[in-house]
Amino acid sequence: MLNYYKTDDLQGKISSSILNEYKMDYKNLLLSSIVAGFHRAYGSRDVGISMARDIVNTINDYTENLWERNLLVWNLYILARDFIDDGEYEYALNYAERAEKNWSRDVILGDDIGVYHVSWIEQIWLRKAEIYLLTSQIGKFEETTDKILSERFNFFKYAEGITGERILKDRCTYSCFELMSLQKRKENIDIAVRMIKKAILYKGGSLMSLYSL
């Protein structure tokens, strides 16, 4: 069940109409998600986290309501980030794993405004990979990053044959290489440098020497 949270810290920082809508309809999952995000950015981060936790505790796993499930996955994904930043890795992993099991490609259809959604399962896997890296679970880290790259390469290889779209500028791919570079820099600096170069090239969208690195 959603609780009402004061918005005094947000006054004068965001649209008063949104705050008024929230006050009148604070049990609206989308409005609560929006206001939680505003609290993280402009108000009290702790309030934003509490609001997101209320949301994910309100929505049942595997709900057939795509609108609700989309907001469930989105808030779980955000909470995983929050708890990684706070060093609470067990909580972060629990949120990421719950997001993973509730994610499906059609949840994006539940996003009414085109902002609050997780487009790709690999985004959630990146959260898990980061947790494994930070907790020195290198076997699980390597397994997860291998899975991310394999899925992205296969997807874009298929897409390129139909649309001509290349994997360049793919956020999941370059973020994965960045994590892999962090993991390798203590073991083999040369490999780490090559990986960060690949990340830069994927991020920048340049084809120059990409496959020879």
N, C-alpha and C positions, 0 to 999 in steps of 0.2 A: 504494500500500500504506500502511495506517495504522501510524503509530508510537505507542509508548506515551509519554505525558507524565505527569510527576509531578504529584501533586495536593496536595502539602504546603501550598501557599498557600490551599487551599480547606478545609482541616481546621477544623472548628468553625464554619464559615460556612454550609455546606449539609449536607444529609442524608448521613450516613455510609454509608447503604445504597446510595445512588446511586454514591458513590465506590468502594465495594466492588464493585458490579456492573461499573463501568468497569474496575477493575483486573483482574477475571476475564474480561472480554469487551471489551477495548479496541479490537478490530477491528470492533465493532458500530458502524455508521455513525450510528445514532440516538443511542446513548450518547455517542459522540464529539462529535456536534453539541451535545448538551446540556451536556457538560462544557466544551466550547469556549466556550459562552455564559456559563457560570459563571466561567470564567477572565477573560473580558472584564469582567464585572461586579464580581467579588470577588477575583480573583487577579492573574495576569499577563496583560495585554492582548496582549503579544507572543506568549505561548503560545497564547492563544485564536485569534489570527490564523494561527499556524503549523498548528494543528490543523485549522482550516477549509481551509487550502490543501492539506493532506494529503487531506482528504475530496474536494475537487473534482478533485484529481489522480488519485484512485482510481476515480471513477465516469466511465464513458464517456458522451460526448455521445449524445443521442437513444436512450438505453437504453429498452427497452420495459418495464422494471421500474419501475412508477410510484412505488413506495416509494423506490427509489434516485434516480429523476429528481427527485422532490420535494425530497429532501435536497440534491441537486446545485444546483437552482435556489435554494433557500433560502440555502445557504452562499455561493453566488456573489453573491446579493443583499446579504448581510451584508458580504462582502469588499469589494464596491463602496463601501459606506458607510465602511468602515474606511479604504480608500485615498483616498477623497475627503477625509476628516478629516485624513489625513496629507499631503495635497497631492500625492499620486502619481496624477495624473489619467489618465495613459495606462493604468496598471494598472487603475484604477477603471473606465475605459471598457471595457477588455477583459473584465473580469468582468461588467459590466452587459450587454454584447453577447452574451456566452456564455449568460448567464441568459435573455436575451430569446429566443435561438434554441432553447433547450431548454424554454421555458415552453409549456404548453398548459392549457386550462381543466381538463382531467382530472387534472393532476398533484396537485391538492388531495386526490384520492382516495387518494393515497399517504401522507397524513399520518395516522398511527395515533392521535395524541393531540390533534389539533385545534389545535396551536400553531405548529408549524414549517412554514409554507407561505406562498407568495405568491399571494394570491387573484386579483389582477388584473394584467394585462400593463402597465396604466398605472402601477403602482407602480415597475416597472422603467424605464419611460419617464421617470418623474420623476427617477430617479437620473441618467439620461443628460442630461436637461434641465439639471440642476444642474451637471453637468460642463461642458456647453457654455457655460453662463453664466459659470462660473469661469474658463474658458479663452478667453472673449471670442469664441466662435463663435456670434454672435448670430443669423445666418441659421438655423443648425441648431437653436438654442434656440427660436426662434419657431415653426419648423416642428414641433418636438416638442411644445411646449405647445399649439399649435393642435390637434394630433392628439389629445392627452390630453383637452382640453375637448370636442372633437367626439365622441369615443367615449363619454365619460361622459354628455353631454347626450342623445345618441341612445339609450344604454342605459336611462337613467332615463325618458326620454320613452316608450319602449316599455313599460317596467315599470309606469309610472304608469297606462297604459291597462288593464293587467291587474290590478294589485294596489293601485293608488292611491298607491304609494310615490313620494315626491318626492326630488329630488336633494339636498335639504338634509341637512347633517351628513355629506356624503360627503368622506372624507379626501383622496382623490385630487384632487377639485375644489378644495377650499380650499388644499391644498398647492401646487397649480399656480398659483392666483392669488397666493399669497405669493411664489413665485419670480418671477412676472411683475411684481409690484410692486417687487421688488428691482432688476430689470432696468430698469424705467422711471423709477426715482426720480432718476437722473442726467439723464434727458432731459426728462421732463415730470412735475413733482411732482403736478400735479392728477390725471393719469391714474394715477399710483402710489397716490395716496390712495384713488381710487375702487376700485382693484383690491384694496387691503388691506381696505377696507370690505366688499367682496364676500366676501373670504376669511373675515372675522369672521362675516358673516351665515351663510355656508354652514356654518361650524364650529359656530355657536351654534344653528342650526336655526330661525332666525326668518325669516318671510316678509316682514317689514315693508320696503316700498320696494325689495325685492331687485332686481326687474327694471327699476327706474327709475334705478338708480345708473349 
